[in-house]
Amino acid sequence: MPLIDINRLLSMCALFAAPSLYSGINIVLDFGSTSTEDIASYGATFTAAESFWESKLTGYRDTGFNAPTQVLINIDLSAIDGAGDVLGSAGPTFGNFGGSFIETTEGDMTFDTADIDNLVNAGSFGNVIQHEMGHVLGFGTLWDLNGTYVSDTGQYMSAAALAAFQVEFNQPSATFVPVELDGGSGTANGHWNMGIDLGTNEQADSRDDPGDAIIYTSVNNGLRLDNELMTGYLTGEAWLSNTSLQSFYDIGYLVALDIYGQPVPEPATVALIFGFGAIFVVFRRRRV
């Protein structure tokens, strides 16, 4: 369960945010102590990831004062564990609890400096940033708090993502989207399961996850779920599935497409409901 910093909560109880009257989410990047040289080298890749998610998540299902006005993401480039293994970690640190959903208002992303140049040379750094930014926005990190997934079941059963999975991967009788249980803390319970287990942590854990040894292939583009952006290991095309996109709808976002590939209508009216507040929560961080 997440831990609530009561002192931080009390210090923030008088803060209110302006109503969210616009369409779309607003991601703000804070590079903090990142060097000018690193910003010049990598800043455009972070900005591209920001634009990627802002184009996919078109707003919030909560409205008015119950919706966030921005998502502040703090970026840190520092040593983690040397080259290989953990490429980065990320998660929300502040959340909006004022409406029907718990949405991120602030989060952190850390990237291992030992891996960055190799990722850049391989053309994968942008995918890693997109992946970690997805965790800051709530993929895998806000599932439990929004009631869309029960930890250690390996079965994501919420309506929008499940309906998308049934159509996208030709699984009309599926009752859940398989979730990774291997890989240890930071990987398990926060990614789609891979049919082919990869990595020494998975082999050591060797749990029989739902979906193990099953290769799901998209009927839309022929790409495998194993190579999707929000699996626990960076492989293949790192493509974003409609199943992942709809999981964001499950936790309170409006998204670019519904489960049938049609535009999602914007709310007809905006309700100005007071009571918006942000509290500090120690959320679980995810890694890839």
N, C-alpha and C positions, 0 to 999 in steps of 0.2 A: 504494500500500500504506500502511496506517496506520503511524505512528511510535510506538514505545514509549519512554516516559520511564523509563530504567533506574533513575535515582536515586529517582524516585517509587515505582517498583516495589519497590526494596529497602527503602524506608521503610515499606512496607505489608505486607511478607511475613509478619509475625507476626500480622496481624489476621485474626480469624475472625468469621463472622456466625452468629447463632442459626439453627437450621433453620427452613425455611418450612413450617409445619404447618397453615397455614390455606388456605382456598380464596380465590382472587382475588389481584389484584396491589394493591400499596399505593403510591400516588403521593403524595409529600409535596412541597408547594410552598414554596419559599423566595424571598420577595420581596426579600431583601437590602436594598439602599439605596433601594428604591422608596419614594416619599413616601407619607405617611399619606393625603394627599388622593387620590393615584392609586390606592392600595389600596381606598379607600372607593368610588371611581368604577368601578374595573374588576375588583376582587377577586372579586366574585361570578361574573363571566364566566369567569375562570380556574378557579374552583372547579367550575363547571358542566362545563367541558371535562375536568377531572379525573374527575368522576363519570361522564361519557360513556365514557371509555376504561376505567375500572374496571368498568363494566357490560358492556363488550364483551369484554374480556380477563379471563377468569375464573380464571386461574392459570398455572402453568408446567408444561411437559412434563418438565423436570428436577424432582427432588424433594429434600426434606431439605436438607442442607447444600449441595447442588449448585444450589439455587434461590435467587434474591435474596429478601431480606426486604422491600425497599422500592425505589422509584425516586425519588431526590431530584432535583427539577427547579428550577434556579436561574433566576429571571425577571429580565430587565433591560429597562426601557423607556428607550430612548435614541435619538439621531439616527443614521440609517443613510445615506440618500441623498436626503432631501427627499421631498416628496409624490409618490406614484406609484412605479412600478417595484417595488423590493424592499420588501415589506410586513413581512417578518420572516425570521429565520433560526434554525435550531435543529439540535441533534445531540447524541448521547451523548458523554460525556467519560470516564466510568468504565464498565467492563464486567465481568461475571462470566464467567470462563473455566473454572469448576470442573466443569461438567457436559458434556452432549452438545451444548449450544448456547451461543452467546455472547449474553448478555442485558444490557440496560442496567441499571446501578445508579445512575448519576447523569448528568445532562445539563443543557444550557443552552438557554434560549429568549430571543431578543432581538426586540423589536418597535419599529418606527420610530415615534417620537413624532409625526412629521409626518403619519402616516397614520391614527393611532388614532381621532381624532374623526370623520374621514370614514367609517371602517369602522363605528364605532358608529352613526352616523347612518343608514348604509345597512343596518344590521342584520347585518353580515358579520363583525364582530370575533370573535364566538364561533367561526365557521367557521375563521378564520385561526389561532386558538389551537388548535383541535382538530387542524388540519393540522400545525402545527409540533410539537405534542405527539406526534403520530404518528411524526414523524421522530426525536424523542428516544427513543421506545420501540423504534425500529429499522427503521421502514418506509423503505426506500431507503438507509439508512445502515449497516445490518448485513446486508444481503443478501449482499455479497461474502464477508464473514467467516464467514457461515453456509453458504456454498456454494449459495445459492439462485439466484444470478444472476451472469453473467459480463459485466463492464463492456464497453460499446460494442457489444454484440451486438443490443441492443434486444429481446431475447427472454427473458422470464421463464418458466422451464420447470419450476419445482418443483411437486410433485404437488398439494398442497391448493388453491393459488390457481388453477392451471391447470384442475383439475377443476371448481372453482366457476365460472370464466370460461366453460367449455364449456356448462354448464347455464344460468347466469344470462343470458348474452348469446346463447344459441342458436347456439353455435359448436361442435357436437359433434366436428368434425374438426380443431379448432385444436390446434396443437402447442406454442403459447406464448401468453403474455399480452404484448401489445405495450408496450414501455417507451420513454419519451421519450428521444431522442438530441439534440434541439435545446435551445436556451436557454442553453447555456454551463454553466460550473461552478456547481454548486448546484442546477441544474434537470435537466440531462441525467443519465441513469442512476439517477434516484431517484424517478421518478413514472411513472404510467401515461401512455401516449402519447395525445395528442389528435388525432383525425382531421382537425380543422380547426386548422391551425397559427395561433397567435396571438403577437403581440409582435415587436418589431423584431429581437431577438436571434435568434429562430427563423428569421425571413425571411433574415437575414444568413447564418446557418449553412446553412440550406436543405438539410439532409441528408434523404434519402428514408427516413424511419423506417418500420419495419414497422408497418402499421396506418394510415399516412397516407391521407387521403381516404376512410377507412372510418368510418362512424358506427355504433358498436355501441350497441344499445338493450336495456335490461334487459327480459326477459320478465315480470318480477315487478311492475314499477311503471311501465314505459314511459319511464324516465329514461335519459339518455345517459351513456356512459362519459366523454365530453368534459366533463361537468359534475360529475364525481365528486369527492369530497373530496380524494383523493390524486393529482390531476393537478397539473401545474406552474403553472397559472394559475387564479385564483379566478374561476369563472364559474358561472352558473346556480344550481342547488339546493345544490351542495356536499354531496351525499348520500354516505353510506358504503355501498359495495357489499359483497356477500358475498365477492367476489373479493379486495378489500383485506383483509377480516377474515381470510380463509384464508391470506393471505400472512403474517400474524402467527403463525398456526399453524406455517407452514413454518420460522419462525425461533425456535420454541421456546415459544410461548404456547399455553395452552388458550383456546378462544374460545367465544362464546355459542352459536353454531350450527355444525354441520358442513356439508359441501357439499350435503347433502340437506335442510337446514333443520331438522334434528333436534338436540336437546340433546346436547352432547358429554359422555360419561360421565366423572366424576372418577376418578382412579386409585384402585384398591381399597385399596392400601397405600401408606405413605410410607416410603421407604428413608432411613435416617439415614447418609449417606455423608460422611465427613470429607474435607477437602481443598478446601473452598470458599475462594476468594481473589478479590480484586478488584485489577485493575491499571489504571494510568492509560494511556489510549490517546488519541492525537490523531485522532479520527474526523473524517470529512468532514461538514461542516455543510450542511444543505439550506435552501433558501429557497422562498418562494412569491411 
